[in-house]
Amino acid sequence: MITEDRLPPSAETAQLSTGNAVEVKSVRTRAPASRGIIAAAFIVLGAVVGYLVFVNVSNATQVWVVKSSIVRGHTIVQDDLTTMSITAGQDSKAIPQAKLDQILGKVATTDLPTGALVTLSSISDHLGIPNGKALVGMTLGPGKLPAQTLQAGDSVVLVPVPAQGAAPVDVTAAETIPAVVSQVRPVPNTNDVVVDVYVSTQVAPNVASRGAAGALSLYLAPGDSK
């Protein structure tokens, strides 16, 4: 019986590990080039965004805006205002925070809603009086004007009424006087209001006289308020 000579297991292992050994090299994977390009693009984008934010912040200007709505004819005080930040060139007409003295004590030439920018065109030393018109003020109490709050620009009709205590009289439409509200200001600690109105220069003396005597009332009329 022929037997095959075999090396002991330890010898086989040694032989494999020496003469028949196979060199195993480590495999290195290479990331696609597109990944590097994308990463570089993100870095550049971040730098650009950071620069733009820095530029916008650096160029921001604090300007004056209306804290709560202001009606036409109101004399502006600092409590009427607050500030907001705008970027350079966003609105060149806005008044910068450093120029508060250009606003205080001025009169609003138009109604200014909350948050509106204050500009030189929206304020003035006084309200202008249209050609052919006169500005007349009168103090009116409850019953002599509507309960609805009057606004600048409202068309109203002035009605001659008897002085307090006198008997009422009939008034025709021909005796009434058209007018436009300039501004309305409450009288402190009373229910009265001072109403300034534009009327024609021809009737201004009559309106001023009757207004001083408390012999006028008014109602709100439909029509163009301009």
Backbone as CSV, one residue per row, in Angstrom:
resi,resn,N_x,N_y,N_z,CA_x,CA_y,CA_z,C_x,C_y,C_z
1,MET,0.845,-1.185,0.000,0.000,0.000,0.000,0.874,1.225,0.000
2,ILE,0.585,2.043,-1.043,1.437,3.226,-1.186,0.811,4.351,-0.432
3,THR,1.589,4.958,0.317,1.099,6.110,1.114,1.747,7.365,0.601
4,GLU,0.921,8.388,0.583,1.429,9.715,0.103,2.062,10.445,1.253
5,ASP,3.297,10.820,0.950,4.008,11.570,1.999,3.445,12.977,2.071
6,ARG,2.997,13.311,3.167,2.434,14.669,3.376,3.175,15.332,4.498
7,LEU,3.338,16.562,4.321,3.991,17.339,5.372,3.015,17.553,6.512
8,PRO,3.570,17.661,7.634,2.695,17.972,8.771,2.020,19.305,8.539
9,PRO,0.880,19.495,9.158,0.123,20.764,8.973,0.974,21.977,9.247
10,SER,1.824,21.897,10.207,2.638,23.069,10.536,3.599,23.392,9.419
11,ALA,4.099,22.360,8.753,5.038,22.561,7.663,4.350,23.168,6.474
12,GLU,3.105,22.681,6.166,2.344,23.241,5.050,2.090,24.717,5.249
13,THR,1.740,25.028,6.443,1.454,26.440,6.745,2.687,27.293,6.541
14,ALA,3.846,26.725,6.954,5.088,27.471,6.796,5.424,27.666,5.341
15,GLN,5.156,26.580,4.538,5.481,26.666,3.115,4.615,27.702,2.423
16,LEU,3.353,27.726,2.774,2.447,28.705,2.172,2.831,30.111,2.533
17,SER,3.333,30.231,3.738,3.637,31.576,4.204,4.974,32.080,3.697
18,THR,5.746,31.199,3.025,7.067,31.637,2.536,7.097,31.606,1.030
19,GLY,7.262,30.398,0.430,7.447,30.275,-1.011,6.218,30.668,-1.797
20,ASN,5.046,30.293,-1.312,3.816,30.533,-2.069,3.038,31.751,-1.578
21,ALA,3.638,32.563,-0.802,2.926,33.721,-0.230,2.562,34.702,-1.342
22,VAL,1.355,35.265,-1.295,0.858,36.253,-2.277,0.863,37.621,-1.626
23,GLU,1.491,38.542,-2.278,1.555,39.907,-1.715,0.203,40.591,-1.892
24,VAL,-0.348,41.117,-0.796,-1.654,41.804,-0.810,-1.406,43.281,-0.616
25,LYS,-1.795,44.039,-1.576,-1.610,45.488,-1.504,-2.915,46.160,-1.083
26,SER,-2.791,47.217,-0.285,-3.984,47.959,0.144,-4.555,48.725,-1.036
27,VAL,-5.867,48.814,-1.069,-6.564,49.492,-2.154,-6.974,50.894,-1.695
28,ARG,-6.606,51.947,-2.419,-6.954,53.326,-2.072,-8.010,53.820,-3.052
29,THR,-9.076,54.301,-2.475,-10.153,54.814,-3.336,-9.970,56.306,-3.521
30,ARG,-10.247,56.791,-4.680,-10.102,58.212,-4.983,-11.494,58.840,-5.141
31,ALA,-11.743,59.932,-4.365,-13.031,60.619,-4.446,-13.165,61.256,-5.818
32,PRO,-14.359,61.252,-6.363,-14.562,61.889,-7.667,-14.146,63.347,-7.616
33,ALA,-13.639,63.862,-8.718,-13.196,65.259,-8.767,-14.354,66.215,-8.554
34,SER,-15.588,65.780,-8.906,-16.746,66.670,-8.770,-17.003,67.041,-7.316
35,ARG,-16.667,66.130,-6.385,-16.871,66.445,-4.968,-16.015,67.634,-4.550
36,GLY,-14.794,67.639,-4.978,-13.905,68.743,-4.636,-14.387,70.051,-5.222
37,ILE,-14.912,69.986,-6.445,-15.412,71.206,-7.085,-16.607,71.748,-6.324
38,ILE,-17.523,70.852,-5.916,-18.705,71.277,-5.177,-18.320,71.891,-3.841
39,ALA,-17.367,71.224,-3.151,-16.926,71.752,-1.847,-16.314,73.134,-2.013
40,ALA,-15.507,73.308,-3.038,-14.888,74.617,-3.276,-15.943,75.663,-3.603
41,ALA,-16.958,75.240,-4.364,-18.028,76.184,-4.715,-18.772,76.648,-3.476
42,PHE,-19.044,75.741,-2.535,-19.722,76.107,-1.290,-18.876,77.085,-0.475
43,ILE,-17.591,76.850,-0.453,-16.704,77.752,0.292,-16.745,79.153,-0.304
44,VAL,-16.658,79.215,-1.634,-16.700,80.513,-2.307,-18.047,81.193,-2.083
45,LEU,-19.136,80.426,-2.196,-20.473,80.973,-1.992,-20.632,81.531,-0.587
46,GLY,-20.149,80.786,0.398,-20.228,81.262,1.777,-19.466,82.557,1.967
47,ALA,-18.303,82.662,1.337,-17.512,83.892,1.449,-18.235,85.065,0.811
48,VAL,-18.862,84.823,-0.350,-19.589,85.897,-1.039,-20.778,86.364,-0.209
49,VAL,-21.553,85.400,0.317,-22.712,85.760,1.138,-22.278,86.542,2.374
50,GLY,-21.219,86.075,3.012,-20.706,86.782,4.188,-20.292,88.200,3.856
51,TYR,-19.672,88.360,2.702,-19.232,89.705,2.285,-20.430,90.610,2.032
52,LEU,-21.443,90.060,1.340,-22.630,90.870,1.049,-23.348,91.278,2.326
53,VAL,-23.458,90.354,3.284,-24.082,90.694,4.568,-23.300,91.790,5.259
54,PHE,-21.981,91.661,5.239,-21.134,92.680,5.872,-21.330,94.034,5.206
55,VAL,-21.371,94.039,3.871,-21.544,95.303,3.151,-22.884,95.927,3.469
56,ASN,-23.970,95.105,3.495,-25.301,95.639,3.775,-25.383,96.216,5.177
57,VAL,-24.805,95.504,6.151,-24.817,96.001,7.522,-24.012,97.283,7.631
58,SER,-22.874,97.313,6.952,-22.019,98.493,7.012,-22.695,99.703,6.392
59,ASN,-23.511,99.468,5.344,-24.144,100.569,4.634,-25.544,100.893,5.160
60,ALA,-26.011,100.188,6.191,-27.349,100.429,6.731,-27.413,101.796,7.405
61,THR,-28.569,102.437,7.265,-28.784,103.757,7.848,-30.057,103.729,8.677
62,GLN,-30.002,104.326,9.866,-31.184,104.461,10.703,-31.958,105.702,10.268
63,VAL,-33.240,105.527,9.968,-34.071,106.651,9.529,-35.330,106.713,10.391
64,TRP,-36.001,107.850,10.317,-37.194,108.068,11.143,-38.452,107.588,10.427
65,VAL,-39.283,106.848,11.190,-40.579,106.407,10.693,-41.639,106.730,11.741
66,VAL,-42.891,106.632,11.338,-44.005,106.968,12.215,-44.294,105.803,13.156
67,LYS,-44.315,106.086,14.466,-44.576,105.033,15.459,-46.057,104.657,15.475
68,SER,-46.927,105.647,15.470,-48.370,105.416,15.375,-48.944,106.489,14.470
69,SER,-50.031,106.176,13.781,-50.522,107.018,12.698,-50.674,108.488,13.097
70,ILE,-50.320,109.346,12.154,-50.377,110.795,12.337,-51.338,111.366,11.304
71,VAL,-52.235,112.252,11.747,-53.173,112.862,10.814,-52.583,114.157,10.268
72,ARG,-53.044,114.520,9.115,-52.600,115.762,8.475,-52.839,116.943,9.409
73,GLY,-51.846,117.813,9.499,-51.974,118.988,10.345,-51.426,118.796,11.744
74,HIS,-51.092,117.560,12.104,-50.562,117.291,13.447,-49.135,117.818,13.563
75,THR,-48.855,118.493,14.681,-47.492,118.959,14.947,-46.688,117.815,15.541
76,ILE,-45.595,117.460,14.908,-44.864,116.240,15.253,-43.956,116.453,16.457
77,VAL,-44.034,115.504,17.404,-43.147,115.465,18.564,-42.384,114.144,18.520
78,GLN,-41.362,114.005,19.361,-40.498,112.825,19.271,-41.241,111.540,19.616
79,ASP,-42.260,111.615,20.489,-43.020,110.421,20.836,-43.799,109.862,19.648
80,ASP,-43.960,110.648,18.598,-44.663,110.175,17.398,-43.772,109.300,16.522
81,LEU,-42.473,109.236,16.848,-41.513,108.643,15.925,-40.757,107.464,16.515
82,THR,-40.232,106.653,15.622,-39.274,105.612,15.971,-38.326,105.477,14.779
83,THR,-37.347,104.584,14.873,-36.394,104.439,13.783,-36.430,103.029,13.208
84,MET,-35.940,102.910,11.985,-35.761,101.607,11.364,-34.499,101.675,10.509
85,SER,-33.962,100.513,10.180,-32.734,100.430,9.409,-33.052,100.154,7.950
86,ILE,-32.455,100.947,7.042,-32.578,100.688,5.614,-31.182,100.669,5.005
87,THR,-31.037,99.972,3.898,-29.736,99.924,3.231,-29.543,101.178,2.393
88,ALA,-28.301,101.484,2.135,-27.977,102.698,1.389,-28.655,102.684,0.034
89,GLY,-29.298,103.801,-0.287,-29.959,103.932,-1.576,-31.354,103.372,-1.627
90,GLN,-31.802,102.722,-0.550,-33.138,102.129,-0.573,-34.204,103.213,-0.678
91,ASP,-34.042,104.297,0.032,-34.934,105.442,-0.087,-34.137,106.689,0.281
92,SER,-33.668,107.395,-0.715,-32.811,108.543,-0.462,-33.565,109.714,0.152
93,LYS,-34.924,109.659,0.144,-35.722,110.759,0.681,-35.965,110.618,2.180
94,ALA,-35.656,109.446,2.743,-35.876,109.238,4.170,-34.942,110.144,4.976
95,ILE,-35.433,110.617,6.130,-34.648,111.521,6.967,-33.825,110.704,7.958
96,PRO,-32.485,110.835,7.940,-31.626,110.050,8.834,-31.856,110.385,10.303
97,GLN,-31.489,109.439,11.159,-31.669,109.603,12.603,-30.952,110.845,13.122
98,ALA,-29.820,111.186,12.552,-29.033,112.321,13.037,-29.701,113.662,12.753
99,LYS,-30.736,113.679,11.921,-31.371,114.946,11.530,-32.769,115.077,12.121
100,LEU,-32.919,114.692,13.372,-34.210,114.777,14.057,-34.730,116.215,14.097
101,ASP,-33.826,117.173,14.172,-34.238,118.580,14.262,-34.995,119.039,13.025
102,GLN,-34.877,118.299,11.910,-35.617,118.641,10.705,-37.088,118.231,10.798
103,ILE,-37.428,117.440,11.814,-38.788,116.899,11.929,-39.575,117.522,13.074
104,LEU,-38.941,117.615,14.245,-39.659,118.060,15.437,-40.232,119.464,15.240
105,GLY,-41.504,119.621,15.632,-42.172,120.911,15.505,-42.771,121.166,14.141
106,LYS,-42.507,120.271,13.193,-43.087,120.425,11.871,-44.517,119.885,11.861
107,VAL,-45.247,120.245,10.821,-46.636,119.824,10.670,-46.725,118.782,9.555
108,ALA,-47.468,117.710,9.804,-47.662,116.689,8.769,-48.537,117.267,7.663
109,THR,-48.072,117.188,6.428,-48.822,117.724,5.304,-49.774,116.700,4.698
110,THR,-49.719,115.488,5.215,-50.603,114.423,4.754,-50.769,113.426,5.881
111,ASP,-51.772,112.578,5.807,-51.921,111.518,6.801,-50.760,110.538,6.649
112,LEU,-50.132,110.183,7.780,-48.996,109.266,7.771,-49.350,108.020,8.572
113,PRO,-49.476,106.867,7.926,-49.815,105.636,8.646,-48.632,105.121,9.455
114,THR,-48.903,104.228,10.375,-47.858,103.614,11.187,-46.806,102.957,10.292
115,GLY,-45.535,103.240,10.580,-44.443,102.652,9.810,-44.034,103.438,8.589
116,ALA,-44.757,104.533,8.285,-44.410,105.324,7.102,-43.091,106.066,7.319
117,LEU,-42.287,106.126,6.259,-41.065,106.908,6.320,-41.408,108.396,6.394
118,VAL,-40.691,109.127,7.226,-40.875,110.573,7.303,-39.916,111.218,6.305
119,THR,-40.463,111.988,5.378,-39.653,112.655,4.355,-39.929,114.149,4.409
120,LEU,-39.060,114.903,3.772,-39.232,116.354,3.755,-40.516,116.757,3.047
121,SER,-40.988,115.933,2.122,-42.221,116.258,1.400,-43.466,115.983,2.225
122,SER,-43.342,115.237,3.328,-44.511,114.908,4.147,-44.640,115.807,5.368
123,ILE,-43.716,116.755,5.531,-43.774,117.679,6.656,-43.513,119.096,6.169
124,SER,-43.946,120.076,6.964,-43.734,121.463,6.594,-43.839,122.324,7.845
125,ASP,-43.434,123.586,7.712,-43.585,124.511,8.832,-45.054,124.779,9.122
126,HIS,-45.879,124.750,8.093,-47.318,124.969,8.244,-48.011,124.429,6.998
127,LEU,-49.297,124.231,7.114,-50.059,123.762,5.968,-50.278,124.913,4.989
128,GLY,-50.102,124.644,3.752,-50.342,125.669,2.746,-51.828,125.929,2.567
129,ILE,-52.175,127.140,2.194,-53.569,127.521,1.972,-53.787,127.676,0.466
130,PRO,-54.735,126.938,-0.092,-54.969,127.025,-1.538,-55.368,128.446,-1.953
131,ASN,-55.063,128.756,-3.194,-55.446,130.066,-3.727,-56.960,130.240,-3.679
132,GLY,-57.391,131.418,-3.250,-58.824,131.718,-3.189,-59.497,131.186,-1.946
133,LYS,-58.731,130.574,-1.053,-59.296,130.005,0.172,-58.748,130.719,1.402
134,ALA,-59.463,130.598,2.500,-59.008,131.098,3.795,-59.152,129.965,4.799
135,LEU,-58.287,129.964,5.794,-58.328,128.931,6.828,-58.980,129.522,8.076
136,VAL,-60.086,128.923,8.496,-60.847,129.428,9.646,-61.005,128.305,10.660
137,GLY,-60.828,128.633,11.921,-60.998,127.644,12.980,-62.249,127.920,13.797
138,MET,-62.855,126.872,14.317,-64.040,127.000,15.170,-64.032,125.888,16.201
139,THR,-64.570,126.179,17.353,-64.686,125.176,18.404,-66.106,124.648,18.410
140,LEU,-66.256,123.363,18.263,-67.570,122.734,18.180,-67.708,121.672,19.258
141,GLY,-68.882,121.627,19.843,-69.163,120.628,20.862,-70.094,119.554,20.343
142,PRO,-70.419,118.564,21.170,-71.346,117.504,20.765,-72.672,118.095,20.282
143,GLY,-73.207,117.500,19.230,-74.442,117.993,18.651,-74.227,118.977,17.523
144,LYS,-72.999,119.473,17.386,-72.713,120.420,16.309,-71.793,119.840,15.238
145,LEU,-71.487,118.585,15.382,-70.677,117.888,14.370,-70.944,116.399,14.510
146,PRO,-70.660,115.615,13.491,-70.933,114.175,13.562,-70.102,113.486,14.646
147,ALA,-70.615,112.374,15.150,-69.843,111.566,16.101,-68.658,110.908,15.404
148,GLN,-68.799,110.645,14.107,-67.685,110.083,13.334,-66.534,111.074,13.318
149,THR,-65.337,110.574,13.562,-64.166,111.438,13.598,-63.888,112.031,12.230
150,LEU,-63.758,113.349,12.197,-63.437,114.023,10.941,-61.957,113.849,10.627
151,GLN,-61.657,113.778,9.338,-60.282,113.638,8.878,-59.938,114.792,7.959
152,ALA,-58.663,115.122,7.889,-58.207,116.144,6.953,-58.620,115.763,5.543
153,GLY,-59.175,116.737,4.818,-59.619,116.479,3.457,-61.094,116.184,3.343
154,ASP,-61.790,115.974,4.474,-63.231,115.713,4.421,-63.985,116.936,3.916
155,SER,-64.943,116.704,3.028,-65.838,117.770,2.584,-66.971,117.896,3.592
156,VAL,-67.192,119.095,4.094,-68.246,119.340,5.082,-69.080,120.533,4.634
157,VAL,-70.228,120.686,5.283,-71.097,121.827,5.026,-71.323,122.547,6.351
158,LEU,-71.066,123.846,6.386,-71.269,124.653,7.584,-72.693,125.201,7.569
159,VAL,-73.346,125.073,8.711,-74.742,125.486,8.819,-74.865,126.571,9.883
160,PRO,-75.371,127.759,9.539,-75.609,128.785,10.552,-76.707,128.330,11.520
161,VAL,-76.480,128.483,12.790,-77.462,128.112,13.814,-77.596,129.271,14.803
162,PRO,-78.720,129.340,15.496,-78.891,130.405,16.484,-77.890,130.245,17.621
163,ALA,-77.559,131.335,18.239,-76.693,131.278,19.405,-77.367,130.482,20.507
164,GLN,-76.593,129.993,21.438,-77.130,129.155,22.507,-78.245,129.886,23.256
165,GLY,-79.350,129.192,23.419,-80.490,129.763,24.126,-81.511,130.402,23.224
166,ALA,-81.151,130.691,21.989,-82.093,131.319,21.064,-82.975,130.264,20.424
167,ALA,-84.120,130.705,19.933,-85.063,129.780,19.301,-84.486,129.271,17.988
168,PRO,-84.705,128.013,17.644,-84.209,127.466,16.378,-84.899,128.130,15.193
169,VAL,-84.218,128.157,14.096,-84.768,128.727,12.857,-84.516,127.759,11.718
170,ASP,-85.330,127.900,10.670,-85.127,127.080,9.476,-83.965,127.646,8.662
171,VAL,-83.165,126.758,8.121,-82.018,127.156,7.301,-82.151,126.485,5.941
172,THR,-82.029,127.262,4.894,-82.100,126.699,3.550,-80.703,126.300,3.077
173,ALA,-80.667,125.478,2.033,-79.388,125.037,1.481,-78.570,126.216,0.979
174,ALA,-79.247,127.260,0.519,-78.536,128.425,-0.014,-77.769,129.158,1.076
175,GLU,-78.166,128.948,2.328,-77.505,129.646,3.432,-76.324,128.860,3.995
176,THR,-76.151,127.633,3.551,-75.039,126.818,4.039,-73.757,127.170,3.302
177,ILE,-72.647,126.752,3.870,-71.336,127.119,3.325,-70.494,125.858,3.149
178,PRO,-70.045,125.543,1.941,-69.173,124.373,1.752,-67.777,124.662,2.302
179,ALA,-67.165,123.638,2.826,-65.818,123.778,3.398,-65.099,122.444,3.311
180,VAL,-63.787,122.501,3.500,-62.955,121.297,3.528,-62.141,121.312,4.810
181,VAL,-62.130,120.189,5.528,-61.418,120.101,6.802,-59.916,120.131,6.562
182,SER,-59.236,120.977,7.331,-57.781,121.018,7.292,-57.191,120.150,8.389
183,GLN,-57.671,120.330,9.613,-57.244,119.489,10.710,-58.260,119.557,11.830
184,VAL,-58.196,118.568,12.699,-59.104,118.475,13.844,-58.271,118.207,15.082
185,ARG,-58.530,118.970,16.147,-57.751,118.801,17.370,-58.684,118.833,18.585
186,PRO,-58.687,117.790,19.394,-59.538,117.791,20.601,-59.099,118.881,21.587
187,VAL,-60.065,119.434,22.302,-59.763,120.392,23.356,-59.570,119.603,24.644
188,PRO,-58.400,119.679,25.278,-58.136,118.863,26.479,-59.202,119.053,27.565
189,ASN,-59.563,117.946,28.213,-60.478,117.928,29.362,-61.892,118.391,29.017
190,THR,-62.263,118.343,27.742,-63.627,118.686,27.331,-64.075,117.698,26.261
191,ASN,-65.333,117.831,25.854,-65.845,117.047,24.734,-65.815,117.845,23.427
192,ASP,-65.214,119.034,23.466,-65.165,119.894,22.291,-63.964,119.561,21.417
193,VAL,-64.055,119.968,20.163,-62.927,119.845,19.248,-62.777,121.151,18.484
194,VAL,-61.544,121.466,18.134,-61.269,122.600,17.259,-61.156,122.059,15.843
195,VAL,-61.963,122.608,14.956,-61.949,122.183,13.560,-61.483,123.346,12.700
196,ASP,-60.389,123.153,11.977,-59.922,124.143,11.012,-60.448,123.752,9.641
197,VAL,-61.044,124.723,8.949,-61.614,124.435,7.632,-61.163,125.476,6.622
198,TYR,-61.084,125.030,5.370,-60.854,125.942,4.261,-62.210,126.369,3.700
199,VAL,-62.413,127.677,3.582,-63.612,128.230,2.950,-63.164,129.287,1.953
200,SER,-64.071,129.711,1.097,-63.710,130.754,0.139,-63.446,132.062,0.879
201,THR,-62.574,132.871,0.321,-62.220,134.131,0.980,-63.429,135.055,1.124
202,GLN,-64.449,134.927,0.239,-65.606,135.796,0.298,-66.446,135.573,1.562
203,VAL,-66.516,134.301,2.001,-67.365,134.001,3.158,-66.562,133.861,4.442
204,ALA,-65.242,133.954,4.359,-64.398,133.742,5.530,-64.750,134.668,6.699
205,PRO,-64.994,135.974,6.480,-65.344,136.832,7.614,-66.618,136.383,8.321
206,ASN,-67.621,135.986,7.561,-68.882,135.532,8.147,-68.675,134.255,8.949
207,VAL,-67.894,133.327,8.389,-67.634,132.061,9.084,-66.855,132.308,10.373
208,ALA,-65.851,133.176,10.311,-65.065,133.475,11.509,-65.933,134.099,12.597
209,SER,-66.820,135.015,12.206,-67.691,135.671,13.182,-68.663,134.686,13.819
210,ARG,-69.317,133.896,13.011,-70.277,132.931,13.536,-69.576,131.837,14.347
211,GLY,-68.385,131.434,13.884,-67.653,130.420,14.629,-67.278,130.898,16.014
212,ALA,-66.857,132.159,16.137,-66.487,132.720,17.438,-67.691,132.818,18.365
213,ALA,-68.871,133.015,17.784,-70.093,133.138,18.585,-70.733,131.784,18.874
214,GLY,-70.161,130.731,18.362,-70.740,129.403,18.557,-72.014,129.203,17.770
215,ALA,-72.135,129.926,16.651,-73.373,129.892,15.873,-73.201,129.122,14.565
216,LEU,-72.380,128.084,14.597,-72.191,127.222,13.428,-72.209,125.762,13.852
217,SER,-72.728,124.945,12.999,-72.570,123.493,13.122,-72.157,122.989,11.741
218,LEU,-71.838,121.719,11.655,-71.447,121.188,10.341,-71.901,119.753,10.205
219,TYR,-72.014,119.354,8.950,-72.259,117.934,8.668,-71.321,117.483,7.569
220,LEU,-71.088,116.189,7.540,-70.166,115.587,6.579,-70.897,115.387,5.264
221,ALA,-70.286,115.855,4.199,-70.941,115.797,2.889,-70.222,114.826,1.981
222,PRO,-70.963,114.184,1.069,-70.301,113.332,0.087,-69.606,114.199,-0.949
223,GLY,-68.726,113.600,-1.694,-68.057,114.349,-2.763,-66.571,114.262,-2.665
224,ASP,-65.898,114.858,-3.642,-64.446,114.856,-3.713,-63.893,115.661,-2.561
225,SER,-62.954,115.062,-1.771,-62.385,115.753,-0.613,-61.169,116.575,-0.986
226,LYS,-60.759,116.564,-2.232,-59.544,117.302,-2.627,-59.837,118.789,-2.742
